[in-house]
Amino acid sequence: MTTYNKIKDLTLFLCFFTLSTSSQEITFQPHIEIVTEHLPPFQIDTPNKVMGFATEIVSSALSNTPYTFNISAYPWARSLSMALNKENTCIYSIARTPAREEQFIWVNTIAERNISFIGLTAQKLSVSSLEDAKKHMIAVIRDDVTHQLLVKEGFTEGLNLFVVNNTHSLLMLLAKRKSIDLILADGYTIKYRAQFNNLNPNLFENVYQLNTKPLDYYFACNIKTSPYIIEQLRYSINQLKVTGKIDKIISEWQYPVIRVN
């Protein structure tokens, strides 16, 4: 083979390689890892998959994008850590707080919630303020917004604060452990949590609600996630809102649309 032919063949190879690489770059789409916790009816961790109405919203939104994705449920502290530290990892249903503002990209709202002190109906506890609540032992989920709120308000672990790692054990603690007086959670989730723990929902009552208007739950992503991906995810969730798909999903789960005056 002559030197000319060698150069010609090399040039053709490089052109082919460049075109092939460029084509792969154009068609390649990143995989989105989505994490959450067990929080019926928003998200429900079952042996086969994660269910719940917030999961349906997230799954429907992602299905309308070019990205592959999977949804996994872990204890909240682990899910939070994964979303904080891994690129292209997103989390739901997460409360947006000043402390978290710069830690995530806040893609879109997906649901509303309340925060209430929940007690045993038989105990008939009376709480009308956070100061009242400090007289009691209150169980919360580690690194959840409820945990952060009570720590900020001066509650002390071991004195009037008991911290657990996941929602599976929260209601059971209230029902079975006499040292636990209250839990801090969304009051509307209690009947669903009770059902998944094989407990009678009537055992529990809403003792005192902290918020006076609905609080938002978000779908949020790691701060290193591409702005292009974020905009596609945001647009997809918005489309579910304007077409009424989100309202339809929530209605099918018979979860109340919160309207607090």
Rosetta silent file (secondary structure, phi, psi, omega in degrees, C-alpha in Angstrom):
SEQUENCE: MTTYNKIKDLTLFLCFFTLSTSSQEITFQPHIEIVTEHLPPFQIDTPNKVMGFATEIVSSALSNTPYTFNISAYPWARSLSMALNKENTCIYSIARTPAREEQFIWVNTIAERNISFIGLTAQKLSVSSLEDAKKHMIAVIRDDVTHQLLVKEGFTEGLNLFVVNNTHSLLMLLAKRKSIDLILADGYTIKYRAQFNNLNPNLFENVYQLNTKPLDYYFACNIKTSPYIIEQLRYSINQLKVTGKIDKIISEWQYPVIRVN
SCORE:     score description
SCORE:     0.000 S_00000001
   1 L     0.000  133.402 -178.870    0.000    0.000    0.000 S_00000001
   2 L   -74.438  162.927  178.011    1.371    3.405   -0.955 S_00000001
   3 H   -60.866  -37.468  179.190    1.852    6.202    1.561 S_00000001
   4 H   -60.852  -45.935 -178.730   -0.921    8.130   -0.213 S_00000001
   5 H   -65.937  -35.997  178.223   -3.384    5.259    0.190 S_00000001
   6 H   -63.005  -43.978 -179.859   -2.462    4.846    3.857 S_00000001
   7 H   -64.954  -40.589  179.409   -3.121    8.514    4.485 S_00000001
   8 H   -61.930  -44.948 -179.945   -6.396    8.288    2.550 S_00000001
   9 H   -64.502  -40.638  179.196   -7.568    5.282    4.568 S_00000001
  10 H   -63.321  -40.892  179.542   -6.590    6.949    7.837 S_00000001
  11 H   -63.918  -43.781  177.678   -8.500   10.086    6.874 S_00000001
  12 H   -61.774  -41.242  179.039  -11.620    8.084    6.022 S_00000001
  13 H   -62.053  -45.098 -178.889  -11.379    6.202    9.324 S_00000001
  14 H   -64.815  -38.548  177.723  -11.075    9.411   11.319 S_00000001
  15 H   -63.376  -45.077  178.602  -14.028   10.945    9.505 S_00000001
  16 H   -61.547  -44.126 -179.473  -16.131    7.848   10.194 S_00000001
  17 H   -62.639  -42.173 -179.281  -15.070    7.777   13.857 S_00000001
  18 H   -64.805  -45.034  178.736  -15.876   11.472   14.292 S_00000001
  19 H   -63.417  -41.296 -179.950  -19.311   11.105   12.706 S_00000001
  20 H   -63.483  -44.630 -179.975  -20.048    7.992   14.740 S_00000001
  21 H   -64.008  -43.241 -179.889  -18.995    9.664   17.988 S_00000001
  22 H   -62.619  -39.822  179.175  -21.010   12.788   17.200 S_00000001
  23 H   -63.042  -41.751  178.793  -24.062   10.664   16.438 S_00000001
  24 H   -64.110  -39.230 -179.304  -23.726    8.853   19.763 S_00000001
  25 H   -65.066  -36.588 -178.593  -23.398   12.154   21.611 S_00000001
  26 H   -70.244  -40.555 -174.918  -26.536   13.442   19.909 S_00000001
  27 H   -86.245  -19.386 -176.928  -28.615   10.347   20.648 S_00000001
  28 L   -69.034  131.948  176.367  -27.283    9.593   24.110 S_00000001
  29 L  -126.177  133.240 -177.710  -29.640   10.571   26.928 S_00000001
  30 L   -67.251  155.111  175.760  -28.671   10.340   30.589 S_00000001
  31 L   -88.030  136.671  179.473  -30.414    8.023   33.024 S_00000001
  32 E  -104.160  121.920  176.011  -32.331    9.736   35.851 S_00000001
  33 E   -93.580  126.402 -178.501  -32.199    8.129   39.281 S_00000001
  34 E  -119.438  129.738 -177.554  -35.239    8.995   41.399 S_00000001
  35 E  -123.977  154.501 -179.119  -35.364    8.380   45.139 S_00000001
  36 E  -158.900 -168.249  176.048  -38.052    8.726   47.760 S_00000001
  37 L  -130.224  168.787  174.027  -39.340    7.254   51.027 S_00000001
  38 L   -77.130  112.839 -179.546  -42.336    5.186   52.092 S_00000001
  39 E  -149.286   76.883 -179.717  -45.056    7.769   52.799 S_00000001
  40 L   -59.884  141.009   -0.121  -48.574    6.495   52.008 S_00000001
  41 L   -94.511    5.647 -179.951  -50.462    7.574   49.997 S_00000001
  42 L   -60.792  -54.795  175.294  -47.862    9.869   48.356 S_00000001
  43 E  -142.004  135.645 -173.231  -45.429    7.026   47.795 S_00000001
  44 E  -125.938  117.409 -178.645  -45.861    3.419   48.874 S_00000001
  45 E   -85.226  110.884  177.645  -42.942    1.012   49.026 S_00000001
  46 L  -112.280  166.682 -179.170  -44.126   -2.463   47.997 S_00000001
  47 L   -58.590  -27.796 -174.504  -42.014   -5.597   47.331 S_00000001
  48 L  -100.226  -34.221 -178.393  -42.295   -5.126   43.558 S_00000001
  49 L  -165.187  171.054  176.283  -42.325   -1.378   42.973 S_00000001
  50 E   -91.306  126.911 -179.531  -42.976    2.048   44.449 S_00000001
  51 E  -114.604 -163.647  179.171  -46.626    3.069   44.165 S_00000001
  52 L   107.035  158.959 -174.131  -48.697    6.028   45.409 S_00000001
  53 H   -73.475  -33.236  175.703  -50.237    9.078   43.765 S_00000001
  54 H   -66.864  -36.068  176.882  -47.071   11.219   43.907 S_00000001
  55 H   -63.251  -41.818  178.107  -45.215    8.315   42.303 S_00000001
  56 H   -62.146  -39.747  178.655  -47.795    8.194   39.513 S_00000001
  57 H   -62.945  -48.881 -178.711  -47.346   11.925   38.921 S_00000001
  58 H   -63.553  -45.421 -178.835  -43.551   11.638   38.779 S_00000001
  59 H   -63.463  -41.380  178.032  -43.643    8.511   36.611 S_00000001
  60 H   -63.281  -41.583  179.680  -46.116   10.089   34.173 S_00000001
  61 H   -64.858  -45.950 -178.675  -43.965   13.208   33.885 S_00000001
  62 H   -67.727  -31.385 -179.758  -40.738   11.262   33.285 S_00000001
  63 H   -66.945  -18.469  178.557  -42.439    9.002   30.749 S_00000001
  64 L   -95.388   13.588  175.220  -43.038   12.084   28.593 S_00000001
  65 L  -116.820  169.062  179.769  -39.309   12.870   28.408 S_00000001
  66 L   -81.783    5.894 -171.939  -36.548   11.084   26.456 S_00000001
  67 L   -95.065  143.452  168.078  -34.849    9.877   29.639 S_00000001
  68 L   -80.286  153.576 -178.014  -34.776    6.426   31.167 S_00000001
  69 E  -157.150  159.584  168.211  -35.439    6.408   34.895 S_00000001
  70 E  -141.857  153.868 -176.405  -36.086    4.222   37.895 S_00000001
  71 E  -118.381  127.368 -179.818  -37.709    4.966   41.237 S_00000001
  72 E  -129.685  144.360  178.020  -36.398    3.530   44.509 S_00000001
  73 E  -109.817  132.588  178.181  -37.578    3.983   48.103 S_00000001
  74 L  -137.475  170.820  167.907  -35.152    4.172   51.034 S_00000001
  75 L   -53.069  144.724 -171.178  -35.191    5.643   54.543 S_00000001
  76 H   -55.706  -42.255 -177.979  -35.544    9.412   54.101 S_00000001
  77 H   -60.335  -37.669  179.008  -32.032   10.298   55.324 S_00000001
  78 H   -69.844  -44.276  178.503  -30.488    7.964   52.723 S_00000001
  79 H   -60.908  -42.156  179.510  -32.643    9.283   49.875 S_00000001
  80 H   -61.221  -44.752 -179.984  -31.804   12.847   50.866 S_00000001
  81 H   -63.133  -41.577  179.118  -28.070   12.063   50.896 S_00000001
  82 H   -62.447  -44.954 -179.247  -28.244   10.399   47.462 S_00000001
  83 H   -68.151  -30.833  178.318  -30.039   13.373   45.917 S_00000001
  84 H   -71.376  -32.450 -167.847  -27.573   15.779   47.516 S_00000001
  85 H  -111.962  -10.630 -176.007  -24.480   13.964   46.289 S_00000001
  86 L  -116.722  124.950  177.225  -25.262   12.227   42.975 S_00000001
  87 L   -59.905  146.358  179.864  -25.621   13.998   39.657 S_00000001
  88 L    59.999   28.924  173.836  -28.872   13.325   37.752 S_00000001
  89 E  -112.656  131.502 -178.229  -30.536   12.110   40.950 S_00000001
  90 E  -123.067  160.537 -173.846  -33.925   13.560   41.867 S_00000001
  91 E  -139.010  147.264  174.454  -36.106   13.253   44.965 S_00000001
  92 E  -153.551  163.220  -17.378  -39.780   13.531   45.900 S_00000001
  93 E   -87.275  119.290 -171.260  -41.942   14.349   47.859 S_00000001
  94 E  -119.365  137.348  177.636  -39.702   16.955   49.483 S_00000001
  95 E   -80.881  138.576  178.363  -40.567   20.111   51.395 S_00000001
  96 L   -91.665  116.002 -177.746  -38.865   23.307   50.264 S_00000001
  97 L  -126.422  160.241  177.305  -37.306   25.083   53.230 S_00000001
  98 L   -55.608  -37.501 -179.042  -34.794   27.956   53.586 S_00000001
  99 L   -66.666  -28.383 -177.887  -32.148   25.494   54.794 S_00000001
 100 L   -96.620   -7.616 -169.379  -32.584   23.364   51.656 S_00000001
 101 L   -51.656  -46.469 -176.554  -33.032   26.210   49.168 S_00000001
 102 L   -90.263   -0.031 -176.234  -29.486   26.164   47.749 S_00000001
 103 L   -88.205  -19.180 -176.203  -29.031   22.395   48.088 S_00000001
 104 E  -136.670  164.396  165.164  -31.344   21.363   45.252 S_00000001
 105 E   -96.049  120.614 -174.001  -32.836   22.506   41.979 S_00000001
 106 E   -89.796  101.339 -169.790  -36.543   22.840   42.704 S_00000001
 107 E   -72.659  -53.353 -176.285  -38.187   21.489   39.573 S_00000001
 108 E  -172.029  157.113  173.251  -41.903   21.767   40.332 S_00000001
 109 E   -78.347  146.085  179.207  -44.622   21.288   42.924 S_00000001
 110 E  -128.924  -14.967 -177.967  -46.428   17.942   42.813 S_00000001
 111 E  -165.272  171.488  176.194  -48.692   17.873   45.900 S_00000001
 112 E  -120.055  160.232 -176.340  -49.832   19.700   49.037 S_00000001
 113 E  -151.099  167.948  170.659  -49.538   18.706   52.675 S_00000001
 114 L  -122.297  164.929  172.226  -50.243   19.696   56.271 S_00000001
 115 L  -126.042  119.593 -176.481  -48.125   19.324   59.400 S_00000001
 116 E  -135.885  149.686  167.352  -49.940   18.156   62.526 S_00000001
 117 E   -81.182  124.667 -178.878  -49.224   16.689   65.910 S_00000001
 118 E  -111.412  131.186  178.752  -50.942   13.300   65.920 S_00000001
 119 E  -129.139  179.925  175.621  -51.813   11.507   69.145 S_00000001
 120 E   -79.774  132.359 -178.681  -53.796    8.539   70.388 S_00000001
 121 H   -56.178  -39.405 -177.055  -57.518    9.250   70.501 S_00000001
 122 H   -66.448  -24.510 -177.436  -57.813    7.586   73.914 S_00000001
 123 H   -77.657  -27.886  179.007  -55.214    9.913   75.434 S_00000001
 124 L    50.836   50.422  178.961  -57.174   13.084   74.591 S_00000001
 125 L   -72.678  147.867  177.620  -54.064   15.269   74.707 S_00000001
 126 L  -117.223  118.270  177.945  -54.459   19.031   74.456 S_00000001
 127 L  -133.997  127.421 -179.661  -51.822   20.988   72.524 S_00000001
 128 L  -126.081    5.228  178.763  -52.346   24.538   71.282 S_00000001
 129 L  -164.539  168.607  175.923  -48.782   25.669   70.579 S_00000001
 130 H   -64.673  -33.275  178.221  -45.226   24.449   70.086 S_00000001
 131 H   -64.836  -39.318  174.439  -44.511   25.367   73.703 S_00000001
 132 H   -60.324  -42.218 -176.133  -47.317   23.056   74.800 S_00000001
 133 H   -65.017  -25.822 -179.132  -45.850   20.316   72.641 S_00000001
 134 L   -65.877  -13.934  177.389  -42.474   20.591   74.408 S_00000001
 135 L   -78.976   -7.048 -173.883  -44.081   18.951   77.451 S_00000001
 136 L  -120.360  160.875  174.040  -44.438   15.730   75.458 S_00000001
 137 L   -89.395  122.094 -174.005  -42.181   13.171   73.757 S_00000001
 138 E  -118.819  130.808  178.985  -42.606   13.559   70.009 S_00000001
 139 E   -97.208  136.926  178.497  -41.399   11.113   67.348 S_00000001
 140 E  -139.113  167.989  177.541  -40.220   12.371   63.936 S_00000001
 141 E   -88.454  133.732 -178.742  -38.387   11.035   60.875 S_00000001
 142 L   -56.992  130.395  176.732  -34.646   11.700   60.773 S_00000001
 143 L    66.583    5.544  173.355  -33.712   14.665   58.520 S_00000001
 144 L   -73.263  163.031  179.010  -37.346   15.189   57.558 S_00000001
 145 H   -60.248  -31.638  177.858  -38.691   18.752   57.561 S_00000001
 146 H   -65.557  -40.262  176.376  -40.578   17.897   60.790 S_00000001
 147 H   -62.303  -49.599 -178.819  -37.300   16.917   62.469 S_00000001
 148 H   -61.991  -38.916 -179.581  -35.572   20.097   61.280 S_00000001
 149 H   -63.055  -48.381 -176.671  -38.510   22.247   62.392 S_00000001
 150 H   -68.873  -36.204  175.829  -38.607   20.927   65.948 S_00000001
 151 H   -62.182  -43.865  178.504  -34.838   21.166   66.383 S_00000001
 152 H   -61.163  -33.197 -178.129  -35.006   24.781   65.190 S_00000001
 153 L   -86.520    5.433  173.331  -37.794   25.455   67.717 S_00000001
 154 L    98.086    8.964  175.243  -35.671   24.169   70.607 S_00000001
 155 L   -73.651  147.773 -174.556  -36.771   20.538   70.949 S_00000001
 156 L  -124.780  127.466  178.855  -34.004   18.239   72.202 S_00000001
 157 E   -60.711  130.792 -177.885  -33.435   14.634   71.231 S_00000001
 158 L    94.643  -23.756  179.523  -33.842   12.419   74.294 S_00000001
 159 L   -98.897  -58.114  176.843  -35.771   15.078   76.212 S_00000001
 160 L  -137.285   17.886 -178.813  -38.860   15.749   74.093 S_00000001
 161 E  -137.592  126.381  178.322  -37.750   14.468   70.701 S_00000001
 162 E  -121.366  121.976 -171.952  -37.447   10.856   69.532 S_00000001
 163 E  -107.667  128.696  177.842  -35.914   10.363   66.067 S_00000001
 164 E  -118.760  164.677 -173.072  -36.549    7.323   63.849 S_00000001
 165 L   -90.032  -22.886 -179.608  -35.110    6.410   60.458 S_00000001
 166 L  -150.598  161.766 -174.634  -38.234    5.627   58.430 S_00000001
 167 H   -71.580  -17.546 -179.332  -41.984    6.114   58.323 S_00000001
 168 H   -56.921  -33.988 -172.297  -42.713    2.386   58.636 S_00000001
 169 H   -97.811   -6.943 -170.643  -42.130    2.575   62.396 S_00000001
 170 H   -65.270  -54.372 -179.659  -43.640    5.980   63.221 S_00000001
 171 H   -66.311  -36.559 -179.985  -47.291    5.052   63.815 S_00000001
 172 H   -62.339  -37.993  176.192  -46.334    1.758   65.422 S_00000001
 173 H   -60.681  -46.548 -179.140  -44.231    3.654   67.952 S_00000001
 174 H   -62.886  -38.405 -177.064  -47.159    5.894   68.821 S_00000001
 175 H   -76.542  -33.331 -169.209  -49.502    2.918   69.145 S_00000001
 176 H  -110.093  -26.817 -175.215  -47.204    0.582   71.079 S_00000001
 177 L  -101.325  115.535 -174.395  -44.601    2.584   72.995 S_00000001
 178 L   -65.669  -22.804 -178.512  -46.028    4.371   76.030 S_00000001
 179 L   -75.305  -15.081  179.138  -43.139    6.834   76.193 S_00000001
 180 L   -94.117  120.730 -178.067  -44.170    8.364   72.822 S_00000001
 181 L   -93.294  -38.543 -173.865  -46.961   10.924   73.183 S_00000001
 182 E  -145.110  159.328  165.713  -47.187   12.404   69.707 S_00000001
 183 E  -123.088  157.594  177.115  -45.815   12.200   66.191 S_00000001
 184 E  -112.101  116.535 -172.479  -45.457   15.127   63.796 S_00000001
 185 E  -160.455  176.210  173.764  -46.800   14.261   60.336 S_00000001
 186 L   -75.331  118.023 -177.006  -49.326   15.102   57.629 S_00000001
 187 H   -58.878  -31.115 -178.547  -52.701   14.444   59.248 S_00000001
 188 H   -71.630  -16.694 -178.532  -54.238   13.332   55.967 S_00000001
 189 H   -86.828  -10.143 -169.730  -51.761   10.464   55.640 S_00000001
 190 H   -61.901  -43.265 -178.128  -52.639    8.820   58.944 S_00000001
 191 H   -64.994  -33.705  178.824  -55.437    6.554   57.733 S_00000001
 192 H   -72.109  -42.979  177.822  -53.206    5.301   54.897 S_00000001
 193 H   -62.106  -41.071  179.810  -50.226    4.741   57.194 S_00000001
 194 H   -61.348  -44.240 -179.775  -52.486    2.927   59.660 S_00000001
 195 H   -59.865  -40.992 -178.313  -53.770    0.603   56.964 S_00000001
 196 H   -76.239  -12.227  174.563  -50.250   -0.332   55.880 S_00000001
 197 L  -105.589    9.378 -178.067  -49.349   -1.061   59.504 S_00000001
 198 L    55.605   42.403  177.758  -52.530   -3.094   60.083 S_00000001
 199 L  -116.340  152.486  177.304  -53.712   -0.555   62.647 S_00000001
 200 L   -77.215  119.631 -179.609  -57.176    0.930   63.125 S_00000001
 201 H   -57.517  -25.775 -179.038  -57.080    4.560   61.879 S_00000001
 202 H   -71.167   -8.762  175.213  -59.556    5.509   64.615 S_00000001
 203 H   -67.909  -18.375 -170.627  -56.821    4.924   67.195 S_00000001
 204 E  -119.579  150.384  177.059  -55.302    8.249   66.120 S_00000001
 205 E  -140.375  154.363  175.596  -56.426   11.858   66.082 S_00000001
 206 E   -79.814  110.803 -175.180  -55.183   15.205   64.842 S_00000001
 207 E   -85.871  -43.377 -177.584  -54.260   17.045   68.055 S_00000001
 208 E  -159.762  124.498  179.682  -52.866   20.305   66.672 S_00000001
 209 E   -95.508  129.372 -176.288  -52.156   21.507   63.134 S_00000001
 210 L   -79.129  -43.657 -174.817  -49.150   23.806   62.748 S_00000001
 211 L   -86.535  148.587  178.815  -49.737   25.323   59.311 S_00000001
 212 L  -103.887   -6.735  173.853  -52.611   27.664   58.500 S_00000001
 213 L  -142.903  159.731 -176.187  -52.361   27.214   54.718 S_00000001
 214 L   -59.301  145.052  176.036  -51.299   24.276   52.529 S_00000001
 215 E  -108.563  143.648 -175.359  -47.597   23.528   52.234 S_00000001
 216 E   -88.270  144.000  165.889  -46.116   22.309   48.967 S_00000001
 217 E  -103.117  139.481 -175.452  -44.318   19.071   48.237 S_00000001
 218 E  -116.683  161.272  161.828  -41.756   19.289   45.429 S_00000001
 219 E  -104.149  121.641 -174.790  -39.915   17.203   42.892 S_00000001
 220 E  -132.870  158.656 -176.343  -36.287   18.369   43.169 S_00000001
 221 E  -131.960  160.602  175.848  -32.947   17.375   41.645 S_00000001
 222 E   -54.996  143.066 -173.183  -29.251   17.386   42.403 S_00000001
 223 L   -67.291  -14.935  179.031  -27.691   20.807   41.738 S_00000001
 224 L   -91.222    1.813  179.004  -25.333   19.376   39.096 S_00000001
 225 L   -67.195  137.648 -177.044  -28.211   18.187   36.927 S_00000001
 226 L   -56.325  135.218  176.229  -28.150   19.777   33.443 S_00000001
 227 H   -56.329  -32.716  178.685  -30.374   22.868   33.056 S_00000001
 228 H   -64.181  -42.564  177.343  -31.713   21.314   29.837 S_00000001
 229 H   -63.230  -45.211 -179.391  -32.878   18.225   31.747 S_00000001
 230 H   -57.542  -45.332 -178.512  -34.432   20.405   34.449 S_00000001
 231 H   -65.038  -37.245  177.040  -36.402   22.427   31.908 S_00000001
 232 H   -65.893  -42.258  178.995  -37.724   19.269   30.254 S_00000001
 233 H   -65.390  -42.690 -179.419  -38.798   17.839   33.612 S_00000001
 234 H   -63.119  -44.161  179.451  -40.395   21.130   34.649 S_00000001
 235 H   -62.205  -43.448 -177.519  -42.280   21.403   31.361 S_00000001
 236 H   -62.939  -41.753  177.576  -43.504   17.815   31.587 S_00000001
 237 H   -67.332  -40.186  177.410  -44.927   18.322   35.105 S_00000001
 238 H   -59.346  -39.141  179.048  -46.526   21.604   34.017 S_00000001
 239 H   -63.289  -36.418  176.574  -48.233   19.771   31.155 S_00000001
 240 H   -64.983  -33.161  178.947  -49.738   17.323   33.646 S_00000001
 241 H   -70.656  -49.780 -173.636  -51.108   20.297   35.572 S_00000001
 242 H   -70.968  -25.349  178.017  -52.647   22.173   32.641 S_00000001
 243 L   -87.485   -4.870  179.857  -54.248   19.031   31.194 S_00000001
 244 L    82.559    6.617 -177.021  -55.777   18.096   34.560 S_00000001
 245 H   -65.479  -39.306 -179.393  -53.822   14.831   34.766 S_00000001
 246 H   -64.204  -46.436  178.172  -52.478   15.575   38.258 S_00000001
 247 H   -58.802  -38.340 -179.323  -55.949   16.341   39.631 S_00000001
 248 H   -65.552  -43.180  179.216  -57.221   13.128   38.043 S_00000001
 249 H   -62.585  -46.551 -179.485  -54.461   11.028   39.648 S_00000001
 250 H   -62.854  -41.707 -179.874  -55.068   12.556   43.088 S_00000001
 251 H   -63.476  -38.579  179.455  -58.810   12.094   42.740 S_00000001
 252 H   -64.660  -28.657  176.952  -58.403    8.409   41.827 S_00000001
 253 L   -85.753   -3.016  179.089  -56.466    7.900   45.071 S_00000001
 254 L    57.018   37.143  175.639  -59.285    9.693   46.952 S_00000001
 255 L   -94.467  132.342 -174.720  -56.773   11.976   48.614 S_00000001
 256 L   -69.356  139.279  170.079  -58.327   15.297   49.645 S_00000001
 257 L   -77.244  119.961 -171.367  -57.281   18.479   47.915 S_00000001
 258 L   -76.948  126.755  174.312  -56.207   20.585   50.872 S_00000001
 259 L  -135.373   93.106 -177.117  -57.928   23.934   51.260 S_00000001
 260 L  -100.466  125.967 -179.750  -57.125   25.429   54.649 S_00000001
 261 L   -83.020    0.000    0.000  -58.600   28.858   55.429 S_00000001
